[in-house]
Amino acid sequence: MADIIQLLPDHIANQIAAGEVIQRPASVVKELMENAIDAGSTEIKLVIKEAGKVLVQVIDNGHGMSDTDLRMSFARHATSKIRKAEDLFSINTMGFRGEALASIAAVAQVEVRSKRAEDELGTKIVIEGSEIKTQEPCQCANGTTFSVKNLFFNIPARRKFLKSNSVEMNNILSEFQHIVLAHPEIFFSLHHNNSEMYHLPAAKIRQRIVGVFGKSYNPRLVPVSEATDIIKISGFVGKPEFAKKKRKGEQFFFVNNRFIRSGYLHHAVMNAYDELIPKGNHPFYAIFLEIDPSNIDINVHPTKQEIKFDDERLVYDYLRVGVRHALGQYNISPTLDFEQEQFFSQAARPTNRIQREDVTHDVTSKSSGGLPSFAKEKTAMQRDNLTNWQKLYEGVDGMDTSGEETVENEEPTALTIGSEWEDGAALDDAEGSFSKQQKKPYQVHNTYIVSQIKSGFLLIDQQSAHERVLFEQYSDAFHQGKRSKQQLLFPKTIEIPLIDAELLRNMLPQINYLGFDIQEFGKESFIIHAIPAELKSGQEEEIIEGLLEQYKLNADLDFDIFQNLARSLAFSSSIKRGQSLTELEMQKLIDELFACEMPFQSPTGRNCFITMELEDLAKRFSNR
């Protein structure tokens, strides 16, 4: 049998290596900008066309390269950063592997112009698919200009799996943020499709944060500063009152000016905020850790965004104490809210009521409940679903086959079990209250709804159920052209960080089609004139922020923009767990859920309800 093992050609090996290092245009941005920083640049300009699919260009004023170095830089494992294995434990540069340029050249058309200050002429080199086409002297400014065109032009399968321009641009902006925050001493600019998005002069870190996220962030920042013999901690954390319900990509760790991701260190920061912010909320922070390079290992992953510490627990403790001390030093401490008890004693009104209304374009008519919602002509499947679910209630005393409760034997809206052992009171069923059937729905922990059926009961997750209802309503509104809106008495202006403003700008046609009326008002500002009729006025900014966050989370899923937007808006505007509902609202939610085409699961994949049969209950109480 002939030998079958052979060496791969260099260009194929480079394409395989590129799969780990270069995953999308944002990967090219990261590698080229880090190289520009390592070259000692004080000014770096990033130019993007069509979200990086057509062009990613990085222009710097760094040291430049000789003609020999420029050609060698595209060879695999060619680097100026290390010379021996021991150098891996004292790395102070952004790059060191010698893989990035070879990987980029393997999957794109690359043109580079570079000139050192001491040279009269620079060098131009053109490479396509790892093959050097030309190399010649040229006139150019000191520094280096990298132009990467038509990414994945020779790997159609990879190019096909790139996401929409808005998604890819969002990833580029995220990488750009990481780099500019880590190096406030460098001037950066970002241009997309001939429009300047960022112009960031060299400044201190506070000014850089404000330049990236907007002026509204300036009063939110609390400085952090701790120094020991082992580690130095600096940066800023957000005041607790500005913590948001979603992790919007506003949490940054930098170790020796390198952006990293660490759930362990994030836990340390959240621990420092214990009792200062509601559970589930996340504060802003940009924290810089300076530590001896010999005490960390950054050679863990090709992206170099994971780090191993010699003593991770020690870093955790220093970080937690440092953040806690900063918050305490600026008199940020828990306050007693004597109004808080009302949350438990009063039924907080949900942000989204569940009622029916007839909707035709922008005309709204209120139902008997006076609360708006989408109405749609039920399909045959929906009518069958509703009929089948109504049969579950047949045989339940006090309920007719239409699913509507009769007036007879009216029961309390919720089953409340009180404890009076201290008074010595005994259980008394003289009036038969314990033996009566509880037919009306009631809540458990303001999260689940219990509804009795003839074979047992349903336990409904109120948030998942409402997400399903809203998702189908929004989907129908998209496809049938039916939408409703309510004009705001006073238009509201909202400020959004530039990274989200660009995404919102691209989504405006679809969002406005749904019932919003949002217009641009400057680089980071938008004016809301109207919102969908079923949303509650006063929560516009929260809804928009939640919508953008959910859209980014769903962006990598294989959904069209309308379906993605419907999922995102359904999640953002749904009833949340912990929210008190009235009996009418619970019953309407149940009716709407079982009129859905797919009532079993929410659009995010959670079960909307579970059933418990009487036989199963009997088994649980059995001693056998």
CORUR-V902998 format. One record per backbone hydrogen bond with DSSP energy under -0.5 kcal/mol. NH is the residue of the N-H (numbers start at 0). CO is the residue of the C=O. If there is no record, write none. Layout:
NH;CO, NH;CO
This chain:
12;8, 13;9, 14;10, 15;11, 16;12, 17;13, 18;14, 18;15, 19;16, 20;16, 21;17, 22;20, 26;23, 27;23, 28;24, 29;25, 30;26, 31;27, 32;28, 33;29, 34;30, 35;31, 36;32, 37;33, 38;34, 39;36, 40;35, 43;186, 44;58, 45;188, 46;56, 47;190, 48;54, 51;48, 52;49, 53;48, 54;48, 55;147, 56;46, 57;145, 58;44, 59;143, 60;42, 62;38, 69;65, 70;66, 71;67, 72;68, 73;70, 74;71, 76;97, 77;74, 77;97, 78;76, 86;83, 87;84, 88;85, 89;86, 102;98, 103;99, 104;100, 105;101, 106;102, 106;103, 107;103, 108;148, 109;107, 109;126, 110;146, 111;124, 112;144, 113;122, 114;142, 118;115, 121;137, 122;113, 123;135, 124;111, 125;133, 126;109, 127;130, 128;107, 129;104, 130;127, 131;129, 132;125, 132;130, 133;125, 135;123, 137;121, 139;137, 142;114, 143;59, 144;112, 145;57, 146;110, 146;144, 147;55, 147;145, 148;108, 148;146, 149;53, 150;52, 151;106, 152;106, 152;149, 154;151, 157;154, 158;154, 159;155, 160;156, 160;157, 161;158, 167;163, 168;164, 169;165, 170;166, 171;167, 172;168, 173;169, 174;170, 175;171, 176;172, 177;173, 178;174, 179;175, 180;176, 181;177, 182;178, 183;180, 185;182, 186;41, 187;199, 188;43, 189;197, 190;45, 191;194, 192;47, 194;191, 196;189, 196;194, 197;189, 199;187, 200;198, 202;183, 207;203, 208;204, 209;205, 210;206, 211;207, 212;208, 213;209, 216;213, 217;214, 219;216, 220;216, 220;217, 221;236, 223;234, 225;232, 227;230, 231;289, 232;225, 233;287, 234;223, 235;285, 236;221, 237;283, 238;219, 241;238, 242;239, 243;281, 247;245, 251;284, 252;259, 253;286, 254;257, 255;253, 255;288, 257;254, 258;256, 259;252, 260;304, 265;261, 266;262, 267;263, 268;264, 269;265, 270;266, 271;267, 272;268, 273;270, 275;272, 276;272, 280;277, 281;243, 284;249, 285;235, 286;251, 287;233, 288;253, 288;286, 289;231, 289;287, 290;288, 291;229, 294;291, 295;292, 296;307, 299;297, 299;305, 300;297, 303;300, 307;296, 309;294, 311;308, 314;310, 315;311, 316;312, 317;313, 318;314, 319;315, 320;316, 321;317, 322;318, 323;319, 324;320, 325;321, 326;322, 327;323, 328;324, 329;325, 330;327, 331;326, 332;330, 336;334, 337;335, 339;336, 341;338, 342;339, 343;340, 344;340, 345;341, 347;345, 354;352, 358;356, 359;362, 362;359, 364;357, 369;366, 382;378, 383;379, 384;380, 385;381, 386;382, 387;383, 388;384, 389;385, 390;386, 391;387, 391;388, 392;389, 393;390, 395;392, 396;394, 398;395, 399;403, 402;399, 405;397, 409;406, 415;413, 416;414, 417;415, 422;419, 423;420, 424;419, 431;428, 435;431, 438;436, 441;449, 443;447, 446;443, 447;443, 448;459, 449;441, 450;448, 450;457, 452;455, 453;391, 455;452, 456;611, 457;450, 458;609, 459;448, 459;457, 460;607, 461;446, 461;459, 464;460, 465;461, 466;462, 467;463, 468;464, 469;465, 470;466, 471;467, 472;468, 473;469, 474;470, 475;471, 476;472, 477;473, 478;474, 479;475, 480;476, 485;530, 487;528, 491;527, 493;525, 495;523, 497;211, 499;496, 500;496, 501;497, 502;498, 503;499, 504;500, 505;501, 506;502, 507;503, 509;506, 510;506, 511;507, 512;508, 513;509, 513;510, 514;510, 514;511, 515;510, 516;529, 518;526, 520;524, 525;493, 526;518, 527;491, 527;525, 528;516, 528;526, 529;516, 530;485, 532;483, 534;531, 538;535, 542;538, 543;539, 544;540, 545;541, 546;542, 547;543, 548;544, 549;545, 550;546, 551;547, 552;548, 553;549, 554;550, 554;551, 556;553, 558;556, 563;559, 564;560, 565;561, 566;562, 567;563, 568;564, 569;565, 570;566, 571;567, 572;568, 573;569, 573;570, 577;445, 578;445, 578;575, 585;581, 586;582, 587;583, 588;584, 589;585, 590;586, 591;587, 592;588, 593;589, 594;591, 595;592, 598;595, 601;605, 604;601, 607;599, 608;599, 609;458, 611;456, 613;454, 616;612, 617;613, 618;614, 619;615, 620;616, 621;618
